[in-house]
Amino acid sequence: MNAPFEIVRPAALTPVLYDSPHSGRYYPADFVLGASLAQIRRGEDAYVDELLRGAPALGATLLVATHPRCYIDLNRDERDIDAALLAEPWPEPLAPSEKTERGLGLIRRFVVPGVEAQGRLLTVRDVRDRIDGVYRPYHAALDSHVAEIHAQFGAVWHVNWHSMKSVGNAMTPDGAGAARADFVVSDRRGASASPTLTALVVDTLRSFGCSVSVNDPYAGGTIVQRIGRPANGVHSVQIEINRRLYLDESAVEKTAGFDDLARRLDELTRCLLAEAPRL
């Protein structure tokens, strides 16, 4: 099995930490697809890791997943499992959320409405292997880097990066046909980050001429909920990038807008680093 994550560190540590949990595109042999690879790849936050490749040279630590979210979703609670995807009973209590109800749990059921992600029922061992081999190592790496940065600076500015469909569908909280802003910035409605960090991100993105929504339709997932502890100096925001800015969503291929968007995200990184807490 490939390593579950890649970490790229800057020359000198800073308080800024990025992670991209849904951009992985290594499809392991044990992943039996429920649809064509081209269809399954539409579940990826495709190439978000590459949009952020300039960040470490500027000073931000970058953690990226290698495995696809349809294999296991790193932005879910590990008990958020759909029992209907299992070939046998789970030996412990499960805690399926509304994400599982929409086919978007720890093990994804649907890529888009009606398109199955899993090509077979999974055994308990199958799921445990994904949790132990991919999910827990990724979260352990994220926790380790949060702790390291906090120990050195007394504060962490963490950004959890994603991309989103340009238009909502029946599986998304905003519903079918809903158009999205260029970016959605989320902080669990103020619970995972200080207003200072959220406002800096929002204002910087808007200064690029981009439309930005805050906590709508996404208020922040499991990672920012778990990591963000503003009272302890650990601030975590989630950023969703509208795929129309850089991606042919049907073909899952970069468009001409990719390089310009990457430059804008580099500029956001510079702004964060310029304002980030330092000893």
C-alpha positions as CSV (number, residue, x, y, z in Angstrom):
1,M,0.0,0.0,0.0
2,N,1.2,3.5,-0.8
3,A,1.9,5.9,2.1
4,P,-1.4,7.4,3.3
5,F,-0.1,11.0,3.1
6,E,2.6,13.3,1.9
7,I,4.0,16.0,4.0
8,V,6.0,19.0,2.6
9,R,7.7,21.2,5.1
10,P,9.0,24.7,4.7
11,A,12.6,25.6,5.2
12,A,11.7,27.1,8.5
13,L,8.6,26.3,10.5
14,T,5.8,28.9,10.7
15,P,2.4,28.9,12.4
16,V,0.6,28.2,9.1
17,L,-0.5,24.6,8.3
18,Y,-2.4,23.4,5.3
19,D,-4.0,20.1,4.7
20,S,-5.9,18.6,1.7
21,P,-7.7,15.4,2.7
22,H,-9.7,14.8,-0.5
23,S,-7.3,15.3,-3.3
24,G,-5.7,11.8,-3.2
25,R,-5.8,9.9,-6.5
26,Y,-4.0,6.6,-5.7
27,Y,-6.5,3.9,-6.2
28,P,-5.4,0.7,-4.4
29,A,-6.0,-2.8,-5.8
30,D,-8.5,-3.7,-3.1
31,F,-10.8,-0.8,-4.1
32,V,-13.5,-2.4,-6.3
33,L,-15.1,0.5,-8.1
34,G,-18.9,0.7,-8.4
35,A,-18.6,2.8,-11.6
36,S,-16.0,3.7,-14.1
37,L,-12.8,5.3,-12.9
38,A,-13.8,8.5,-14.8
39,Q,-17.0,8.6,-12.8
40,I,-15.4,7.8,-9.5
41,R,-12.8,10.5,-10.0
42,R,-15.5,13.1,-9.9
43,G,-15.6,12.5,-6.1
44,E,-12.1,13.8,-5.8
45,D,-11.2,17.3,-4.8
46,A,-9.1,17.0,-7.9
47,Y,-5.7,18.7,-8.0
48,V,-6.2,20.8,-4.9
49,D,-2.9,19.4,-3.7
50,E,-1.2,20.8,-6.9
51,L,-2.9,24.2,-6.4
52,L,-1.2,24.4,-3.1
53,R,2.3,23.2,-4.2
54,G,3.7,26.7,-3.9
55,A,2.8,27.0,-0.2
56,P,5.8,25.2,1.4
57,A,8.3,27.4,-0.5
58,L,6.5,30.4,1.0
59,G,6.5,29.0,4.5
60,A,3.4,26.9,5.1
61,T,3.5,23.2,6.0
62,L,1.5,21.1,3.6
63,L,-0.1,17.8,4.4
64,V,-1.9,16.0,1.5
65,A,-3.8,12.7,1.3
66,T,-2.8,10.1,-1.3
67,H,-5.9,7.9,-1.3
68,P,-9.2,9.0,-2.8
69,R,-12.1,10.1,-0.6
70,C,-14.3,7.4,-2.2
71,Y,-11.9,4.8,-0.6
72,I,-12.2,6.4,2.8
73,D,-13.2,10.0,3.7
74,L,-10.7,11.6,6.0
75,N,-13.1,14.4,6.9
76,R,-15.6,12.1,8.6
77,D,-15.9,10.6,12.1
78,E,-14.6,7.1,11.9
79,R,-17.9,5.7,13.3
80,D,-19.9,7.5,10.5
81,I,-20.4,4.2,8.6
82,D,-23.3,3.1,6.5
83,A,-24.2,-0.4,7.7
84,A,-25.9,-1.0,4.3
85,L,-22.4,-1.1,2.7
86,L,-21.2,-3.9,5.0
87,A,-21.2,-7.6,4.3
88,E,-21.5,-8.4,8.0
89,P,-22.5,-6.6,11.2
90,W,-20.1,-4.0,12.7
91,P,-18.9,-5.3,16.1
92,E,-19.3,-2.0,17.9
93,P,-21.9,0.8,17.9
94,L,-21.9,3.0,14.8
95,A,-22.8,6.7,14.7
96,P,-24.0,7.4,11.2
97,S,-24.7,11.1,10.6
98,E,-26.7,13.0,8.0
99,K,-23.6,12.6,5.8
100,T,-24.2,8.9,5.7
101,E,-27.9,9.4,5.1
102,R,-26.9,11.3,1.9
103,G,-24.4,8.6,0.8
104,L,-21.4,10.6,2.0
105,G,-20.2,8.8,5.1
106,L,-16.7,7.5,6.1
107,I,-17.1,5.0,3.3
108,R,-18.8,6.8,0.5
109,R,-21.9,5.2,-1.1
110,F,-22.6,7.5,-4.0
111,V,-20.2,9.6,-6.1
112,V,-23.2,11.6,-7.4
113,P,-26.9,10.7,-7.0
114,G,-27.4,7.2,-8.4
115,V,-23.8,6.4,-9.1
116,E,-22.4,3.8,-6.6
117,A,-18.8,4.3,-5.4
118,Q,-18.3,0.8,-4.0
119,G,-18.4,-2.2,-6.3
120,R,-18.9,-4.8,-3.5
121,L,-20.0,-5.1,0.1
122,L,-17.2,-4.6,2.5
123,T,-16.2,-6.9,5.4
124,V,-15.3,-5.5,8.8
125,R,-11.7,-6.3,8.0
126,D,-11.9,-4.3,4.8
127,V,-13.1,-1.2,6.6
128,R,-10.7,-1.6,9.5
129,D,-7.8,-1.9,7.0
130,R,-8.8,1.5,5.5
131,I,-9.1,3.1,8.9
132,D,-5.9,1.7,10.3
133,G,-3.9,2.1,7.0
134,V,-5.1,5.4,5.8
135,Y,-7.5,7.3,8.1
136,R,-5.6,7.1,11.5
137,P,-2.1,7.7,10.1
138,Y,-3.4,10.9,8.3
139,H,-5.0,12.2,11.5
140,A,-2.0,11.3,13.5
141,A,0.3,13.3,11.2
142,L,-2.1,16.3,11.3
143,D,-2.2,16.1,15.1
144,S,1.6,15.8,15.3
145,H,2.2,18.9,13.1
146,V,-0.4,20.9,15.0
147,A,1.3,20.0,18.3
148,E,4.8,20.9,16.9
149,I,3.7,24.3,15.6
150,H,1.8,25.1,18.8
151,A,4.8,24.1,20.9
152,Q,7.0,26.5,19.0
153,F,4.7,29.5,18.4
154,G,1.9,29.1,20.9
155,A,-0.6,29.3,18.1
156,V,-1.6,27.5,14.9
157,W,-3.4,28.8,11.8
158,H,-4.7,25.7,10.1
159,V,-6.5,25.8,6.7
160,N,-8.3,22.6,5.6
161,W,-8.6,22.8,1.8
162,H,-11.3,21.4,-0.5
163,S,-13.0,21.9,-3.8
164,M,-16.7,21.8,-4.5
165,K,-19.0,21.2,-7.4
166,S,-20.0,24.4,-9.2
167,V,-23.7,23.5,-8.8
168,G,-25.3,21.6,-6.0
169,N,-27.1,18.3,-6.4
170,A,-29.5,16.2,-4.4
171,M,-26.7,15.0,-2.1
172,T,-25.5,18.5,-1.2
173,P,-26.9,20.7,1.6
174,D,-27.9,23.4,-0.8
175,G,-29.8,21.1,-3.1
176,A,-30.0,20.4,-6.8
177,G,-29.3,23.3,-9.1
178,A,-27.9,25.6,-6.4
179,A,-25.1,27.9,-7.8
180,R,-22.1,28.4,-5.5
181,A,-19.8,31.3,-4.8
182,D,-16.2,31.1,-6.0
183,F,-15.1,30.2,-2.4
184,V,-16.9,29.1,0.8
185,V,-15.0,29.8,4.0
186,S,-16.1,27.9,7.1
187,D,-15.3,28.1,10.7
188,R,-18.1,26.1,12.3
189,R,-19.9,29.4,12.7
190,G,-17.1,30.9,14.8
191,A,-16.4,27.8,16.9
192,S,-13.2,26.6,15.2
193,A,-11.3,29.9,14.5
194,S,-11.0,33.5,15.6
195,P,-13.0,36.1,13.7
196,T,-9.6,37.6,12.8
197,L,-8.4,34.6,10.8
198,T,-11.8,34.1,9.1
199,A,-12.0,37.7,8.2
200,L,-8.4,37.8,6.8
201,V,-9.2,34.8,4.6
202,V,-12.5,36.2,3.4
203,D,-11.2,39.7,2.8
204,T,-8.1,38.5,0.9
205,L,-10.1,36.3,-1.4
206,R,-12.6,39.1,-2.1
207,S,-9.7,41.4,-2.9
208,F,-9.0,39.1,-5.8
209,G,-12.4,39.9,-7.2
210,C,-13.8,36.6,-6.1
211,S,-17.2,35.9,-4.5
212,V,-17.1,34.4,-1.1
213,S,-19.7,32.8,1.1
214,V,-19.2,32.2,4.8
215,N,-20.5,29.0,6.4
216,D,-23.0,28.5,3.7
217,P,-23.7,25.9,2.4
218,Y,-20.7,24.3,4.3
219,A,-20.1,25.2,7.9
220,G,-17.0,23.0,8.3
221,G,-16.4,19.3,8.6
222,T,-14.9,16.9,11.0
223,I,-11.3,18.0,10.6
224,V,-11.9,21.7,11.5
225,Q,-14.3,20.7,14.2
226,R,-11.7,18.4,15.8
227,I,-8.6,20.6,15.3
228,G,-10.0,24.1,16.0
229,R,-9.5,25.2,19.6
230,P,-9.4,29.0,19.4
231,A,-9.3,29.4,23.2
232,N,-6.0,27.4,23.1
233,G,-4.6,29.3,20.1
234,V,-5.4,26.6,17.5
235,H,-7.5,28.2,14.8
236,S,-8.9,26.1,11.9
237,V,-10.8,27.2,8.9
238,Q,-12.1,25.2,5.9
239,I,-11.9,26.6,2.4
240,E,-14.0,25.2,-0.5
241,I,-12.8,26.2,-4.0
242,N,-15.4,26.3,-6.8
243,R,-14.2,23.8,-9.4
244,R,-15.4,26.0,-12.2
245,L,-12.4,28.2,-11.5
246,Y,-9.8,25.6,-12.5
247,L,-11.4,22.3,-13.6
248,D,-13.4,20.6,-16.3
249,E,-15.7,18.9,-13.9
250,S,-16.9,16.2,-16.3
251,A,-13.4,15.2,-17.6
252,V,-11.7,15.9,-14.3
253,E,-9.0,17.8,-16.2
254,K,-7.3,21.2,-15.4
255,T,-8.5,24.2,-17.4
256,A,-6.7,27.4,-18.4
257,G,-7.7,28.9,-15.1
258,F,-5.6,26.5,-13.0
259,D,-2.3,28.5,-13.1
260,D,-4.0,31.9,-12.3
261,L,-5.9,30.3,-9.4
262,A,-2.6,28.8,-8.0
263,R,-1.0,32.2,-8.1
264,R,-3.9,33.7,-6.2
265,L,-3.7,31.0,-3.6
266,D,0.0,31.7,-3.2
267,E,-0.9,35.3,-2.6
268,L,-3.3,34.2,0.1
269,T,-0.5,32.2,1.7
270,R,1.7,35.2,1.7
271,C,-1.0,37.2,3.4
272,L,-1.5,34.6,6.1
273,L,2.2,34.3,6.7
274,A,2.5,38.1,7.0
275,E,-0.2,38.2,9.7
276,A,0.4,34.8,11.5
277,P,1.2,34.9,15.2
278,R,4.9,34.7,15.9
279,L,7.0,34.6,19.1
